[in-house]
Amino acid sequence: MQNDRRDFICRSAKALTMASLASGMGVFGQVTALAQKVPFSRAAEVPNDYRALVCIFLGGGNDANNMIVPNHSDANVSNYAAYAAARAPQGLALPQSSLLPIDVPRIGNLTYGLHPSFGPVTGGINNGLHGLWAQGKLAFVTNIGTLVMPLTRQQYQTNSGRRPMQLFSHTDQSNQQMNARSDVVVLSGWGGRIADRMTIPANPQRLIPMVNSIAGARVFTVGEERQPLAVGPAPTPLNSLLSLLGYNGTPAANARLAALQAGMDLADVNDLVGASNDVHREAIRISTTLNQSAEVTTAFPNTEIGNQLKQIARIIKNRSTLQMNRQIFFCVLDGFDTHTAQLTGQGTLFSRLSQASRAFFDEMTAQGIGDKVTQFTLSDFNRTFNPGGSGTNVGSDHAWAGHAMVVGGAVVSSDFYGMNTTNGTPFPTLVNNGPDDADGGANARGRWIPTTSVEQYAATLSRWFGLSNSDLSYVYPNLENFASSDLGFLMPPGIR
Amino acid sequence: MSSCMRRLVICFTSAVFVIAAVGSAVFGQEDPDPNSPAPRLLSSMDKTRLLAIRPQSAGPELPATGDAVFDVGGEMVVYVENIPRTSPDGANAFRAYLTQSDGRIYELYTTSFRRLKSGVAAIGIRIRDVYGYRGQPKPIGDSLLSIVWRGNVSNYLKVGIGTTGGRIRIPEAAATRVNDGGAEYVGYRWSGDRIRFLEQATFGPSPAEDERIRRIGLRAWLAEQFNAPYPYLQMPNPPQMPTSIPTECSLAAFPACYRDRYTMTPLQLWFFREAAYGNAQLRHRVAWALSQILVTSGLVTQQSSHAIAYHRILQDNAFGNYKDILRSVTLSPTMGNYLDMARSTKTNPNENYPREILQLFSIGLFMLEQDGRLRLDGDGHPIPTYDQDLINEFSKVFTGWSFNNTGPHATPGTVNYLDPMILSTANHDLSAKTLMSYHGASVTSIPACQNCTTTTQIRDYADASLDAAITNIFEHPNVGPYISRLLIQHMVTSDPSPAYVEHVAAAFNDNGSGIRGDMKAVVRAILLDPEARGDVKTAPRYGKLREPVQLITNLTRIFPARSYDGQDLSDGALGSWAAAMGQNPFNSPSVFNYFSPKHVVSGTTILGPEFELLNSGLAVNRTNFLHLLTIDGITPNATDSLRGTSLDLSAYAALAAEDPTGNLLLDTLDYRMMHRTMTQQQKGLILQAVNAVAATDPLRRAKTAVYLIAASSQYQVQR
């Protein structure tokens, strides 16, 4: 039985039926009865194609200022000289010659540059992501961040607009990126809330939950009602991810297994025990359905992020046996908290990201669903434009709006997307104490105020994925505070 | 088997303790009965319905009848028996939970506590969820109210919310079982509480420590532990190495050298062996908790010598003063490297350490009441403790400190991580700094240096500035509740009542002799609080999921851990197994530790930090590890020439041989592992599996039983 609604209903139903359990009434019947009472906002409508969203979380706060750098000399918007003037003295500026050029139609076809690690790298197994720009499969949403409502610099500095809670704090800001709420603390993420609304209509025959994490049940993956499946990365094969050791079919082993499993169904006065049992029971149930072995054909790098994306690619490869039509995946690349030694640290991380993401893109293309699977990034926050430290120790500190990356065949065209900043482009003005800096005064360090909210970015991805207009406000309650809910970087939803 | 026979078996096991008790002197301070009674909610005429009344109608004594229906957001007074008159507790010791027919559970505000003449307690409740994470109660009819006090739950009674009616079933009341082993007539006889105490204060309830506490009691045991020599096993003392790894210690050519000097392995090996065999358990346990609050990590810390030097600070100060911990950690080169203070200069001040010492090591993000609850402003919003401007100010204070490469422990060619950081005078910011202002602050600013012309003058100024900053942080009223709550979560329960936090914070604020930050007083308050103590706790949210490290060490202490072949002690090579369960010791993924103290279990409102390390994949890894440890044994790693680990279950095999029904084995394990909370259903299931093993193989029977108990969620929650 499908049990991804392993939630408050399940657990408390168990508490409530403790007495009934003793009299022989099974808890499962109760759960099902309760679950079926919950109304759904629209009639079941099974999609006729496959789609997946793959979130790559760049943990620690990615310095987007060194991910995309102006590579032009146009003085009307921030150019390379402006960038270098601020970052070169302490040694954080990337040499202009090292940048991988990308022409940006949205900004008059001016050339910007990607960090060199997004191209071919020493020891790499593919050419990286940069090449996808020319193919129109790579896009950036620029100057995006957490917001409650649009906020001008004047409003921010006079504290007259509503600010997100706890700016510049890792835990709070990364949670807000993942749950798309910056005004209150909520326990569900936007991936999980999409699953609340789409699991049943989109995946009626599903054998596993709609949201799968290869990096633990982080808040992005958790719904108000739906729970994710969290499993480990490659190289562990899919079919041994959840296999119990030590059961060899002897009568004694069978009896032990029976006792282990029956123990998971015992009622207990303690809710923590119930919560733990829920996880164990779900693992055992899914271990039988995940017993799939279709393997990917593309080479993946043997890195943490490579092995996470490889595991995701395997699950996708087995999508029809698992009977999934819509899936959301979550993985994490940690280490972006580069207060120091950023040049080598971020370079390494970018090459791992680029190599793994490109391998994943190639594998999806090989599976024939290159335009059905969209990768996208989130990160805690951007980092200060003004460096911290100098020389080999140079790094940067916690800031706010950064740039997000979108990869996949569904990208409309390679470009910058998002709302315009004060300079009339979606790219911030790279000036400390400038028009986009939250900081003021002589010590201002360049913490860009977002012009595009996480909600707008997420809603654009969600629409493409198939979330209905009527469900947008459930998943993104603050979306109505912003002008646009479709930033236009993905193809419109297909006709179903 | 008959209940008669079961009783006999229990009598028999009790007799074992009686025999052991003969001849042992009882000494030390007297410990009171640790058990608090379960609160009992009074019902109205209808025995299933709560006696509750609107506050405006509540008189000085019990009302004859109550109100049947209350509004969401409204107030009610309920009446509770069984709260002894001697209890000093107020409203924040009581927690009210509302279970609704849609399955949702809400924690309501308890707003007042009043004692009636009859002794019955009148508790005011606002029908509003404290957190609102999953919304507010709905006016959907009969709901169940329960009260939790000191970790024990009351009966459940119906109350109408918005209206009456609707289907909701009252669960059977949880019985408080007191394990007052009548025959154990001397010493600290509450055997359930002894085991529970050892789960909280040590790395696992070894039979030897259980016996020690039975003889001397909790307070004498604590006094003994505060003075116990440590560590029992000498900490490894690897030399400091060059930052660029020399060929003669490279991973490829000399993996053993690399492992011992450039990884956390030596610290892990010592840690697990000390946990299994050491005597100064309480210090080891508190230091481990501190290492998960004041986090550094082998992901950044390059060398074992650096991590060991840092852990020594926590270990040496575990029973010292928290101010000294803050100061020593601030000047620790390992921390200086981890959070970048060692590279912070007046021209490039780094915000990392100032931000985290405030957010994670001392005061947290929001102003707290002394019981740990958020203080709210007039609009009901939490009040931030600091802003970016303050971070900038503290950043200036912390500039210029770096590695002391001429210090007493400096080794040529290496960076010195053994001596505290020292000031590089040219890099220290000499301008004025504004510190935090709060009621009672003894220092709120640092003036610019007026007379900083010589190196000595600058050093003196920087020392005084650092002391002012640490004092400003340490004296902040948040530190007591903030740190107390974290330590309670690491040792006793994930979701302590505000009253429990308040008791411990009070001990932090003043140890009874006017000293603030005395860790002995804090630890004593945590472990002796009535919410911690008692034979059994019945509250649905009491306790904590055992983190992977504790899951391992409790087993290596209950059953003596041995080498794989049983001929020697365990090698302690258990770090990689903890890592497979999500907790790689001394290699936290970030300064935010392996799990967040605020983590709420998916889909619920249950606070459960360690649940962040429990998902499908990690759950299976737990079960598989337990199979390996309890049944197969962990084989030695050939390249390391280590000895592996197994559990010595010979004593339990003897019990299995002695009683072929398996009951003697199960009853003894029930006591050792679950302080006699195993239900008859669980016992029955395990007995079936035990009896499926041939009676001629009692060791296999014992292994089967230990594995099934250890793998059960009933065991994996420390409660």
Interface residues (C-beta under 8 A of the other chain):
Chain A: R6 D7 F8 I9 C10 R11 S12 A13 A15 L16 T17 M18 A19 S20 A22 L34 G59 G60 Q90 Q166 L167 F168 S169 H170 T171 D172 V184 V185 V186 L187 S213 G216 A217 V222 G223 E224 E225 Q227 P228 L229 A230 V231 G232 L241 L242 S243 L244 L245 G246 P251 A252 N254 A255 R256 A258 A259 L260 A262 G263 M264 L266 D268 V269 N270 D271 L272 V273 G274 A275 S276 N277 V279 H280 E282 A283 I286 S287 D334 D337 H339 T340 P387 G388 G389 S390 N393 G395 D397 H398 D439 N443
Chain B: T99 D102 G103 R104 I105 G132 Y133 R134 V153 I168 R169 I170 P171 E172 A174 L339 D340 R343 S344 T345 T347 N348 P349 N350 E351 N352 R355 Q359 L365 P384 Q388 I391 N392 S494 T538 P540 R541 Y542 G543 K544 L545 G582 P589 S590 F592 S596 V600 V601 S602 G603 T604 T605 I606 G608 F611 E612 L613 L614 N615 S616 G617 L618 A619 V620 N621 T623 N624 H627 L628 I631 D632 T679 Q681 Q682 L685 I686 Q688 A689 A692 V693 A694 R700 T704 Y707 L708 A711 S712 S713 Q714 Q716 V717 R719
